[in-house]
Amino acid sequence: MDEAEYLKQRVDDQIDWYDRKSQSNQKGFKRLRVIEIAVATLIPLLAGYAGESAHLDAAIGGLGLLVAVLASVVSVYQFQENWTEYRVTCEALRRRPSR
């Protein structure tokens, strides 16, 4: 194996890795955000019925807690930042100059 072939294989492996990581972070970010949005929209809907049941009040509080946890998880794991950074790196490697 010559140097050019080795570098091509090595760079292609890195491109594949960054591509996979970008996709998985994008999916993770979008999934958590969709769940967060769906749960957050339930809170005002259920709040209209809150006076009827103590269990409903507790459920609304639990949903609010879930929204906070989801937002925190997205922030801690930085799915969106990783997704974009991995994508930028992947595309930069794809545009590498030929030897």
C-alpha positions in Angstrom: 0.0 0.0 0.0 1.5 3.3 -1.0 1.2 6.6 0.9 -1.6 8.1 -1.2 -3.7 5.0 -0.9 -3.1 4.8 2.9 -4.1 8.5 3.3 -7.2 8.1 1.1 -8.4 5.1 3.2 -7.6 6.9 6.4 -9.4 10.1 5.4 -12.3 8.1 4.1 -12.6 6.3 7.4 -12.7 9.7 9.2 -15.3 11.1 6.8 -17.5 8.1 7.5 -17.1 8.5 11.3 -17.9 12.2 11.2 -20.9 11.5 8.9 -22.3 8.9 11.3 -21.7 11.0 14.4 -23.3 14.0 12.7 -26.4 12.0 11.8 -26.8 10.4 15.2 -26.5 13.8 16.9 -29.0 15.3 14.5 -31.5 12.6 15.2 -30.9 12.8 19.0 -31.4 16.5 19.0 -34.5 16.5 16.9 -36.1 13.6 18.8 -35.6 15.3 22.2 -36.7 18.7 20.9 -39.9 17.2 19.4 -40.7 15.5 22.6 -40.0 18.7 24.5 -42.3 20.7 22.3 -45.1 18.1 22.5 -44.9 17.9 26.3 -44.7 21.7 26.6 -47.8 22.2 24.5 -49.8 19.8 26.7 -49.2 22.0 29.8 -51.5 25.0 28.8 -54.1 22.6 27.4 -54.3 20.6 30.7 -54.1 23.8 32.8 -57.5 24.7 31.5 -58.9 21.6 33.3 -56.6 21.9 36.4 -59.3 23.0 38.9 -61.2 19.7 38.4 -58.6 17.3 39.8 -55.6 17.2 42.1 -54.1 14.5 40.0 -54.3 16.7 37.0 -52.4 19.4 38.9 -49.7 16.9 39.7 -49.6 15.8 36.1 -49.1 19.4 34.9 -46.2 19.8 37.4 -44.7 16.5 36.2 -44.9 17.7 32.6 -43.2 20.9 33.5 -40.5 19.0 35.2 -40.1 16.7 32.1 -39.7 19.8 29.9 -37.0 21.1 32.1 -35.2 17.7 32.1 -35.4 17.4 28.4 -34.0 20.9 27.8 -31.2 20.2 30.3 -30.3 16.9 28.5 -30.1 18.7 25.2 -27.9 21.3 26.7 -25.6 19.0 28.5 -25.0 16.6 25.6 -24.8 19.5 23.1 -26.5 17.4 20.4 -27.0 20.4 18.1 -23.5 21.8 18.5 -22.0 18.4 17.9 -24.2 17.7 14.9 -23.1 21.0 13.2 -19.5 20.6 14.2 -19.3 17.0 12.9 -21.0 18.0 9.7 -18.6 20.9 9.1 -15.6 18.7 9.7 -17.0 15.9 7.5 -17.6 18.3 4.6 -14.2 19.9 5.0 -12.6 16.4 4.8 -14.6 15.7 1.7 -13.3 18.8 0.0 -9.7 17.9 0.8 -7.2 18.7 -2.0 -6.1 15.8 -4.1 -2.4 14.8 -4.0 
